């Protein structure tokens, strides 16, 4: 399907440029332009908006974003083999696509795009969660991004939107729920990609809360949550010892029983622990 623009179908683009997805880069190319257009519509109206796209590959999602009216797209691609295909997309949308060849962990999107930025990406599986945590963990809040629309393995997506007491609830759910509102926008079958992954994928949409769900210093929140879920089968009085201090005063200050386990603690409870940790309790 190539009806969203006058460019060739993605299978033809991949074939003409000799592209094959590389496992080492976490690549799975999304071929269906109907699906890329649906993903591009998840953030809402992109007219004149700035978009950061990570890992565009041959440009399927890039084309969807531009066809949906995104004013400017910064596409960050580490794989040099994909650059010629992206240059063809840039030529079809003059002045609206900037291609950055490099690592997404090193680019400064604010310096290149400015203003409110929507992040939309079919994330490489090997760096997806690291990027998400970075986007959720700046010291100041609200962040530079207006929304995150990100594709993950479905299992990871479920961990991001899980509630306390649910099996997937963990570090990602706490960090995402603390500072944003997250939902699964759509799921995709393996056959939508080349090569088909062994698992289903899902697109998660996150919008930042104006203020976090409960006050806490960001660094302290990260450390406490990581410690609590680092040994999730243990009671908090044991798992929090990895913080390097007696956990009992922390738990007492936060009003959490020492026999509680991390998966049953609310986001507000973790924020209370983080405040106590930062204050030296």
KOLDREN-698194 format. One record per residue (C-alpha): residue number from 1; residue in one letter; x, y, z. Coordinates in pm, whole numbers. Each point is the difference from the previous one (the first is absolute). Layout:
N
<k NUM	r a	x X	y Y	z Z>;
...
This chain:
281
<k 1	r x	x 0	y 0	z 0>;
<k 2	r x	x 148	y 337	z -100>;
<k 3	r x	x -311	y 218	z -19>;
<k 4	r x	x 115	y 233	z 279>;
<k 5	r x	x 250	y 158	z -241>;
<k 6	r x	x 151	y -44	z -344>;
<k 7	r x	x 298	y -201	z 123>;
<k 8	r x	x 45	y -373	z -72>;
<k 9	r x	x -135	y -272	z 233>;
<k 10	r x	x 235	y -80	z 286>;
<k 11	r x	x 79	y -350	z -124>;
<k 12	r x	x 126	y 157	z -322>;
<k 13	r x	x 201	y 260	z 193>;
<k 14	r x	x 162	y -271	z 212>;
<k 15	r x	x 77	y -212	z -305>;
<k 16	r x	x 139	y 286	z -210>;
<k 17	r x	x 237	y 109	z 279>;
<k 18	r x	x 99	y -354	z 99>;
<k 19	r x	x -118	y 45	z 358>;
<k 20	r x	x -30	y -285	z 245>;
<k 21	r x	x -93	y 51	z 365>;
<k 22	r x	x 294	y -58	z 233>;
<k 23	r x	x -59	y -179	z 328>;
<k 24	r x	x 301	y 174	z 156>;
<k 25	r x	x -177	y 335	z -49>;
<k 26	r x	x -335	y -129	z 128>;
<k 27	r x	x -156	y 61	z -340>;
<k 28	r x	x -338	y -121	z -122>;
<k 29	r x	x -125	y 201	z -297>;
<k 30	r x	x -371	y 85	z 5>;
<k 31	r x	x -125	y -46	z -359>;
<k 32	r x	x -373	y 80	z 7>;
<k 33	r x	x -50	y 369	z -78>;
<k 34	r x	x -360	y -26	z 120>;
<k 35	r x	x 140	y -83	z 344>;
<k 36	r x	x 267	y 269	z -9>;
<k 37	r x	x -271	y 255	z -79>;
<k 38	r x	x -208	y -127	z 294>;
<k 39	r x	x 298	y 36	z 233>;
<k 40	r x	x 63	y 350	z -131>;
<k 41	r x	x -355	y 97	z 95>;
<k 42	r x	x 30	y -117	z 363>;
<k 43	r x	x 149	y 327	z 135>;
<k 44	r x	x -285	y 202	z -152>;
<k 45	r x	x 30	y 298	z -231>;
<k 46	r x	x 362	y 37	z -110>;
<k 47	r x	x -63	y 299	z -226>;
<k 48	r x	x 306	y 223	z 27>;
<k 49	r x	x 127	y -211	z 293>;
<k 50	r x	x 361	y -110	z 52>;
<k 51	r x	x 59	y -375	z 20>;
<k 52	r x	x 303	y -199	z 115>;
<k 53	r x	x 14	y -346	z -158>;
<k 54	r x	x 255	y -255	z 121>;
<k 55	r x	x 105	y -291	z -220>;
<k 56	r x	x -197	y 84	z -318>;
<k 57	r x	x 167	y -277	z -202>;
<k 58	r x	x -119	y 23	z -363>;
<k 59	r x	x -247	y 275	z 93>;
<k 60	r x	x -343	y -161	z 24>;
<k 61	r x	x -106	y 180	z 317>;
<k 62	r x	x 180	y 313	z -118>;
<k 63	r x	x -223	y 6	z -306>;
<k 64	r x	x -307	y -48	z 217>;
<k 65	r x	x 95	y 294	z 222>;
<k 66	r x	x 66	y 232	z -294>;
<k 67	r x	x -315	y -107	z -182>;
<k 68	r x	x -200	y 75	z 317>;
<k 69	r x	x 129	y 356	z -13>;
<k 70	r x	x 291	y 10	z 245>;
<k 71	r x	x 168	y 336	z -53>;
<k 72	r x	x 351	y -125	z 64>;
<k 73	r x	x 144	y -345	z 72>;
<k 74	r x	x 345	y -71	z 141>;
<k 75	r x	x 76	y -362	z -90>;
<k 76	r x	x 290	y -148	z 199>;
<k 77	r x	x 148	y -305	z -172>;
<k 78	r x	x 312	y -187	z 107>;
<k 79	r x	x 13	y -234	z -300>;
<k 80	r x	x 170	y 172	z -294>;
<k 81	r x	x -154	y -252	z -243>;
<k 82	r x	x -342	y 163	z 56>;
<k 83	r x	x 110	y 355	z -78>;
<k 84	r x	x -52	y -12	z -381>;
<k 85	r x	x -359	y -117	z 47>;
<k 86	r x	x -62	y 279	z 251>;
<k 87	r x	x 152	y 255	z -238>;
<k 88	r x	x -263	y -103	z -256>;
<k 89	r x	x -271	y 73	z 257>;
<k 90	r x	x 162	y 335	z 76>;
<k 91	r x	x -3	y 90	z -370>;
<k 92	r x	x -373	y -78	z -18>;
<k 93	r x	x -69	y 231	z 297>;
<k 94	r x	x 236	y 297	z -54>;
<k 95	r x	x 108	y 183	z 312>;
<k 96	r x	x -198	y -219	z 240>;
<k 97	r x	x 234	y -292	z 74>;
<k 98	r x	x 341	y 26	z 166>;
<k 99	r x	x 205	y -320	z 14>;
<k 100	r x	x 249	y -44	z 283>;
<k 101	r x	x 246	y -284	z -45>;
<k 102	r x	x 99	y -107	z 349>;
<k 103	r x	x -106	y -133	z 338>;
<k 104	r x	x -334	y 111	z 144>;
<k 105	r x	x 160	y 8	z 344>;
<k 106	r x	x 229	y 281	z -118>;
<k 107	r x	x -228	y 233	z -199>;
<k 108	r x	x -148	y 319	z 151>;
<k 109	r x	x -347	y 28	z -156>;
<k 110	r x	x -79	y 333	z 169>;
<k 111	r x	x 300	y 166	z -163>;
<k 112	r x	x -102	y -134	z -340>;
<k 113	r x	x -379	y 33	z 18>;
<k 114	r x	x -86	y 243	z 281>;
<k 115	r x	x -345	y 45	z 151>;
<k 116	r x	x -237	y -282	z 91>;
<k 117	r x	x 113	y -331	z -147>;
<k 118	r x	x -194	y -321	z -57>;
<k 119	r x	x 211	y -314	z 11>;
<k 120	r x	x -127	y -274	z -233>;
<k 121	r x	x 212	y -308	z -54>;
<k 122	r x	x 14	y -367	z -89>;
<k 123	r x	x 276	y -40	z 255>;
<k 124	r x	x 284	y -244	z -53>;
<k 125	r x	x -67	y -276	z 252>;
<k 126	r x	x 350	y 17	z 145>;
<k 127	r x	x -21	y 364	z 116>;
<k 128	r x	x -374	y 58	z 36>;
<k 129	r x	x -35	y -21	z 377>;
<k 130	r x	x 320	y 200	z 60>;
<k 131	r x	x -133	y 284	z -216>;
<k 132	r x	x -339	y -10	z 173>;
<k 133	r x	x 160	y 27	z 345>;
<k 134	r x	x 209	y 295	z -118>;
<k 135	r x	x -306	y 179	z -133>;
<k 136	r x	x -183	y -60	z 329>;
<k 137	r x	x 287	y 94	z 232>;
<k 138	r x	x 122	y 356	z -61>;
<k 139	r x	x 69	y 194	z 318>;
<k 140	r x	x -242	y 279	z -97>;
<k 141	r x	x -362	y -53	z -96>;
<k 142	r x	x -204	y 44	z -224>;
<k 143	r x	x 234	y -144	z -268>;
<k 144	r x	x 78	y 135	z -346>;
<k 145	r x	x -229	y -257	z -163>;
<k 146	r x	x -376	y 44	z -39>;
<k 147	r x	x -67	y -369	z -52>;
<k 148	r x	x 175	y -333	z -52>;
<k 149	r x	x -141	y -249	z -251>;
<k 150	r x	x 228	y -301	z 15>;
<k 151	r x	x -4	y -355	z -131>;
<k 152	r x	x 122	y -281	z 225>;
<k 153	r x	x -36	y -373	z 31>;
<k 154	r x	x -353	y -50	z 136>;
<k 155	r x	x 138	y -145	z 323>;
<k 156	r x	x 201	y 318	z 62>;
<k 157	r x	x -300	y 218	z -87>;
<k 158	r x	x -208	y -184	z 261>;
<k 159	r x	x 272	y 65	z 259>;
<k 160	r x	x -20	y 374	z -72>;
<k 161	r x	x -376	y 31	z 56>;
<k 162	r x	x -39	y -255	z 285>;
<k 163	r x	x -170	y 86	z 329>;
<k 164	r x	x 121	y -97	z 353>;
<k 165	r x	x -71	y -364	z 74>;
<k 166	r x	x -1	y -103	z -364>;
<k 167	r x	x 266	y -245	z -117>;
<k 168	r x	x 179	y 236	z -242>;
<k 169	r x	x 12	y 285	z 257>;
<k 170	r x	x 358	y 106	z 58>;
<k 171	r x	x 260	y 270	z -50>;
<k 172	r x	x -131	y 116	z -339>;
<k 173	r x	x -359	y 26	z 121>;
<k 174	r x	x 100	y 207	z 303>;
<k 175	r x	x 219	y 242	z -195>;
<k 176	r x	x -256	y 34	z -281>;
<k 177	r x	x -301	y 39	z 229>;
<k 178	r x	x 177	y 242	z 232>;
<k 179	r x	x 59	y 266	z -265>;
<k 180	r x	x -231	y -90	z -287>;
<k 181	r x	x -328	y -157	z -102>;
<k 182	r x	x 66	y -307	z -211>;
<k 183	r x	x -224	y -223	z -211>;
<k 184	r x	x 41	y -267	z -266>;
<k 185	r x	x -127	y 159	z -322>;
<k 186	r x	x 16	y -305	z -230>;
<k 187	r x	x 161	y -341	z -40>;
<k 188	r x	x 169	y -136	z -310>;
<k 189	r x	x 49	y -358	z -121>;
<k 190	r x	x 347	y -141	z -79>;
<k 191	r x	x -80	y -25	z -370>;
<k 192	r x	x -16	y 381	z -25>;
<k 193	r x	x 381	y 5	z 24>;
<k 194	r x	x 299	y -131	z -184>;
<k 195	r x	x 143	y -217	z 135>;
<k 196	r x	x -307	y -100	z 204>;
<k 197	r x	x 90	y 10	z 370>;
<k 198	r x	x -90	y -294	z 220>;
<k 199	r x	x -233	y 216	z 210>;
<k 200	r x	x -283	y 247	z -53>;
<k 201	r x	x 75	y 370	z 17>;
<k 202	r x	x -199	y 287	z 150>;
<k 203	r x	x 0	y 378	z -24>;
<k 204	r x	x -5	y 185	z 333>;
<k 205	r x	x -111	y 363	z 19>;
<k 206	r x	x 117	y 213	z 292>;
<k 207	r x	x -91	y 358	z 85>;
<k 208	r x	x 190	y 181	z 275>;
<k 209	r x	x -185	y 97	z 315>;
<k 210	r x	x 30	y 376	z 72>;
<k 211	r x	x 145	y -104	z 336>;
<k 212	r x	x 98	y -350	z 118>;
<k 213	r x	x -265	y -212	z 169>;
<k 214	r x	x 180	y 58	z 331>;
<k 215	r x	x 301	y 218	z 86>;
<k 216	r x	x 345	y -160	z 13>;
<k 217	r x	x 352	y 76	z -127>;
<k 218	r x	x 52	y -176	z -333>;
<k 219	r x	x 338	y -157	z 82>;
<k 220	r x	x -126	y -131	z 334>;
<k 221	r x	x -312	y -141	z -168>;
<k 222	r x	x 209	y -184	z -258>;
<k 223	r x	x 232	y -150	z 263>;
<k 224	r x	x -276	y -112	z 236>;
<k 225	r x	x -211	y -157	z -276>;
<k 226	r x	x 302	y -178	z -150>;
<k 227	r x	x 97	y -139	z 342>;
<k 228	r x	x -354	y -111	z 84>;
<k 229	r x	x -51	y -190	z -324>;
<k 230	r x	x 359	y -122	z -25>;
<k 231	r x	x -103	y -287	z 228>;
<k 232	r x	x -374	y 12	z -45>;
<k 233	r x	x -70	y -334	z 167>;
<k 234	r x	x 146	y 126	z 326>;
<k 235	r x	x -168	y 216	z 262>;
<k 236	r x	x 92	y 367	z -14>;
<k 237	r x	x 193	y -23	z 326>;
<k 238	r x	x 243	y -224	z -192>;
<k 239	r x	x -6	y 141	z -355>;
<k 240	r x	x 54	y 360	z 112>;
<k 241	r x	x 327	y -92	z 174>;
<k 242	r x	x 167	y 45	z -340>;
<k 243	r x	x -44	y 377	z 54>;
<k 244	r x	x 287	y -24	z 247>;
<k 245	r x	x -183	y 94	z 315>;
<k 246	r x	x -244	y -146	z 252>;
<k 247	r x	x -335	y -20	z -182>;
<k 248	r x	x -211	y -8	z 315>;
<k 249	r x	x -1	y 379	z 60>;
<k 250	r x	x -92	y 55	z -366>;
<k 251	r x	x -293	y -238	z 21>;
<k 252	r x	x -116	y 148	z 329>;
<k 253	r x	x 14	y 354	z -138>;
<k 254	r x	x -196	y -106	z -309>;
<k 255	r x	x -257	y -194	z 203>;
<k 256	r x	x 68	y -326	z -185>;
<k 257	r x	x 18	y -335	z 184>;
<k 258	r x	x 352	y -149	z -18>;
<k 259	r x	x -150	y -333	z -109>;
<k 260	r x	x -161	y 155	z -309>;
<k 261	r x	x 125	y -93	z -346>;
<k 262	r x	x 73	y 249	z -277>;
<k 263	r x	x -275	y -115	z -235>;
<k 264	r x	x -267	y 100	z 252>;
<k 265	r x	x 130	y 351	z 73>;
<k 266	r x	x -179	y 292	z -166>;
<k 267	r x	x 179	y 270	z -193>;
<k 268	r x	x -79	y 241	z 284>;
<k 269	r x	x 162	y -249	z 238>;
<k 270	r x	x 320	y -5	z -205>;
<k 271	r x	x 1	y 380	z -9>;
<k 272	r x	x -23	y 4	z 381>;
<k 273	r x	x 293	y -242	z 20>;
<k 274	r x	x 199	y 219	z -241>;
<k 275	r x	x -67	y 311	z 209>;
<k 276	r x	x 111	y -179	z 314>;
<k 277	r x	x 312	y -129	z -177>;
<k 278	r x	x 89	y 348	z -129>;
<k 279	r x	x -53	y 152	z 344>;
<k 280	r x	x 232	y -254	z 162>;
<k 281	r x	x -263	y -190	z 200>;
